[in-house]
Amino acid sequence: MVALLASACSKSSDNKSAPAAGSSAPAAPAAAPGAEGYEGKLVTSGFFAGTWTVAPGSDASPFNGVNAPSLKSDREPWGNLTVKEDGSVSFGSAAKEFPGGQLKGTGAKVTLDKSGKFVCAFSVDTDLVSTRGGPGLHLQGAMTVHWHPAGLDGCP
C-alpha cells in the first residue's frame, strides 16, 4: 500500500514540515519517477500491532481527498485513512480487531501541493482516540503520494 518517503511535495506551510524518512521496517517499492502511486508505511501499536501500506491497485489520490487511500495491514485487516491540511488524522477499520470504530488524532506533519489544498505527504507519531469510547491506538510512520491530475500541479 505505501512505501517509505522518497520525495516531498513542493509546498509546506509554516508549521507543516516534510515527512521524516527512516524506519526500522522494510519499505514497500517506491513509485517510479513520474509514476502515480504511494510510498511509505504506518505502524500501529496498542490493541492492534501491525504495519500498514496502501492497498495494492489503489488509484493515487491525496490523503485528504474524497478517495483517500485504503490501507492493508500485514495481519490482513483493511483500514481507511484521512490526513487533513491541519495535521488531523482519522483512521479506522470495520475489522473485528477494531472495537472502537473510528480513531482520531492530531499532530501529523503534512506537506501540501503547490495550491496548498492537497496533502501530498505526511509523517505522524501520535496517539489516536476512539470516537466511540473504545481503546486507543498509537500511529507512527510516513507516507507520500505521487499524484498527477490533469489541469493541476498535483504531488510530484
Secondary structure as UniProt FT lines:
FT   TURN            14..15
FT   TURN            33..34
FT   STRAND          37..46
FT   STRAND          50..54
FT   TURN            56..57
FT   TURN            63..64
FT   TURN            66..67
FT   STRAND          70..73
FT   TURN            74..75
FT   STRAND          78..83
FT   TURN            85..86
FT   STRAND          89..92
FT   TURN            96..97
FT   TURN            99..100
FT   STRAND          103..105
FT   STRAND          109..112
FT   TURN            114..115
FT   STRAND          119..130
FT   TURN            131..132
FT   STRAND          137..147
FT   TURN            150..151
//
